[in-house]
Amino acid sequence: MHIYISRHGESVNNVKNIIGGDSHLTERGEQFGERLDSYFKNTPLLTIWTSKLIRTVETAKKSLTLNLNNGRN
């Protein structure tokens, strides 16, 4: 078993130098989610856990959506 840890993509608050909060991803942050998909595309049985914060859920959904479109579960 392997465990991978990733930070969320860039958020609006990151750009504004605001620590914490619960903001959406920037376009760059969404692209990070897409790159995560590329990195893990050959990883079998990938499970994603995330907090309930908007930026973390959006990062995971971006990668998960691409995974589902590529036939992965």
N, C-alpha and C positions, 0 to 999 in steps of 0.2 A: 504494500500500500504506500502511496505517495500523498503527501499533503502539500498543497501550494497555497501561499498566502499572497494576496494582491491588494493594493490600495485601490480605492475608488478612482474614477476618472476625474479630471479637473472640474471643479464646481464654480458656480458664479461667485460664491463667497471666497474661494481661493484667489480668483482674479482681483477681488476687492480687498485682499489681505485681511479678511475677516476669519478669525479662528472659530471653528465650531459652527453652530447653526444648522439649518436644514434646507439647503438650496438645491436647485436643479443643476444638471451638468451643462457645461458649455459645449460648443460643437467639437472642440478639441477633446473634451471628456468623453463624448459619444464615440469619437474615433478610437479612443483608448479601449473602449468596450469591444469594438470591432477587431482591434488587434489582439485582444485576449482570445477571441474566437479563433483567429488564425494560429495563435500559439498552441492552443489546446485541441486543434481539429483532429488530431490522431490519438487523443487520450480517451481510452475506453472507460465507460462507466463514470463519467465526470459528474460530480454532484457539487452544486453551488450553495453555500450558506452566506447569508448577508444580514446585516441589521435592518431595521425598519426605516432608516434614514433615506430620504429621497435620492441623494446622490449615489448611495450604495445599491439601492434597488434598480435605479436606471442603468448603472454600469452592468449589473448582472443581467437585466432584461435585454440589453443590447447584444450581449454575447449569446444569451439563451435563444433569442429570436433567430439569430444567424445559425446557431446550432440546429434548431428545429427545421429551418429551411434547407439545411444541408443533410437532413435525414437522421440527425442525432437526437437522442432523448436525454 
